[in-house]
Amino acid sequence: PSRVVVVGAGYVAVELAQIFAGLGSRTTLAVRGDTVLRHFDTLISEALTEEILQSGVDIKTRAQVVKVHENSRGIILTLDTGEELPPTDILLWAVGRTPKTGEMGCEEIGMLLDTHGHIVVDDFQNTNIKGVYALGDVAGKSLLTPVAISAGRHLAHRLFDNQPSLKLDYTNIPTVVFSHPPVGSVGLTESEAIQKFGEENITIYETEFINMYHAITTRKQRTVMKLVCKGKEQT
């Protein structure tokens, strides 16, 4: 398509917006906040937002879509401010998803759900109903495919392999975003570490450079890194 609007600021929105732009589509990325990947460390979200702009994607910040309609010019998105985004040929809605638990009869059997419709489970994937378990996206924890696979394997070994104490540790799960440049992250963000351990117990190391791949390229893509360390041992 010659014109694309992507709504969202997460993994899918970021990745596909850059893919469309790279293939030559005039791409607009509409995000509700000021940056993409808002749940990542600010160094990552701010640096990647700048790189996305440099890659040719037009980012519309503080954009809350309230209306979508189509006319002879294309698909038109209206924001809560009354502003209309430029007409587009394709609209990609990447604002996340909600579980389909309302269609599964969970409430009819008394299964506990949270306010977003996720099934409430304990550390062992048990629901409040004996013999019924939930894992993966429907449980609302670390919505990543490898995490769901690992949780399923842990549950299977606990139930059928005589390992009653086995459970998945959801802390420090690494994650990757296939953006340009790619993002890798694990552990607490700087703000989360400060909130948990106190600012006086946190040491931050940051660096920024142009990697050798871009020594002969026209556009110099930045590499940024951050280490968040705790205590005298700086673990």
Disulfide bonds with the S-S distance in Angstrom:
none
